[in-house]
Amino acid sequence: MAQWKKRLAAMQENQVGWRYKQVARMLERHGYEPPKNPSGSHRVFRHPSGRRVGLKDPGKGTLLPVYVTNALDGIDAVAGKQGGNDDD
């Protein structure tokens, strides 16, 4: 099993303790585009399908579980449209 799949499974099992960069990388892996001109602490990732996921970059520390849950919902929503993204 690829490392990103293990990380996604761990994220689905426990939404506590994830850093912004980890969740942002997972969103990018599933086709979400990072914000073009990030300013402030809130970032909105956009998918070509029109789906949007918001994250709050706390700087140091971890994301609140609600942001991880929202990211996972966004990944699940586009995973069926992409066919699972099983390369790697």
C-alpha positions as CSV (number, residue, x, y, z in Angstrom):
1,M,0.0,0.0,0.0
2,A,1.4,3.4,-0.9
3,Q,2.3,5.7,1.9
4,W,-0.3,8.3,0.9
5,K,-3.0,5.7,1.2
6,K,-1.8,4.7,4.6
7,R,-1.8,8.3,5.7
8,L,-5.4,8.8,4.2
9,A,-6.6,5.7,6.1
10,A,-5.0,7.0,9.4
11,M,-6.6,10.5,8.8
12,Q,-10.0,8.9,8.3
13,E,-9.6,6.9,11.5
14,N,-8.5,9.8,13.7
15,Q,-9.0,13.4,12.7
16,V,-7.0,14.8,15.7
17,G,-3.3,15.9,15.5
18,W,-2.9,16.6,11.8
19,R,-0.8,19.6,10.6
20,Y,-1.9,22.0,7.9
21,K,0.9,20.8,5.5
22,Q,-0.1,17.2,5.8
23,V,-3.8,17.8,5.0
24,A,-2.9,20.3,2.2
25,R,-0.7,17.8,0.5
26,M,-3.5,15.2,0.6
27,L,-5.9,17.7,-1.0
28,E,-3.4,18.5,-3.7
29,R,-2.8,14.8,-4.3
30,H,-6.5,14.5,-5.1
31,G,-6.6,17.3,-7.6
32,Y,-7.3,20.3,-5.4
33,E,-5.4,23.5,-6.3
34,P,-3.8,25.5,-3.5
35,P,-4.8,29.1,-3.1
36,K,-3.1,31.4,-5.6
37,N,-2.4,34.3,-3.3
38,P,-2.7,33.2,0.3
39,S,-3.2,36.0,2.8
40,G,-4.3,35.6,6.3
41,S,-4.7,32.3,8.0
42,H,-7.7,30.9,6.0
43,R,-7.0,29.0,2.8
44,V,-9.5,27.7,0.2
45,F,-8.5,24.8,-2.0
46,R,-10.4,24.5,-5.2
47,H,-11.0,21.4,-7.3
48,P,-11.6,21.7,-11.1
49,S,-15.1,20.2,-10.5
50,G,-16.0,23.3,-8.5
51,R,-15.7,21.7,-5.0
52,R,-14.1,23.9,-2.4
53,V,-12.4,23.0,0.9
54,G,-11.4,25.6,3.5
55,L,-8.5,25.1,5.9
56,K,-7.2,27.4,8.6
57,D,-3.4,27.5,8.8
58,P,-2.6,27.8,12.5
59,G,1.1,28.4,11.8
60,K,2.4,26.1,14.5
61,G,0.4,23.3,15.9
62,T,-2.4,21.2,14.5
63,L,-5.7,21.7,12.7
64,L,-9.0,21.4,14.4
65,P,-10.7,18.1,13.7
66,V,-13.5,19.8,11.8
67,Y,-11.1,21.1,9.1
68,V,-9.7,17.5,8.7
69,T,-13.2,16.1,8.4
70,N,-14.1,18.8,5.8
71,A,-11.0,17.9,3.8
72,L,-11.9,14.2,4.0
73,D,-15.4,14.9,2.8
74,G,-14.0,16.9,-0.1
75,I,-11.6,14.1,-1.0
76,D,-14.5,11.5,-0.9
77,A,-16.6,13.8,-3.1
78,V,-14.1,14.0,-5.9
79,A,-12.6,10.5,-5.6
80,G,-15.5,8.9,-7.4
81,K,-15.2,11.4,-10.2
82,Q,-11.5,10.7,-10.7
83,G,-11.8,7.0,-10.6
84,G,-9.9,6.6,-7.3
85,N,-6.5,8.0,-8.3
86,D,-4.7,4.7,-7.8
87,D,-1.4,5.6,-9.5
88,D,1.7,5.3,-7.3
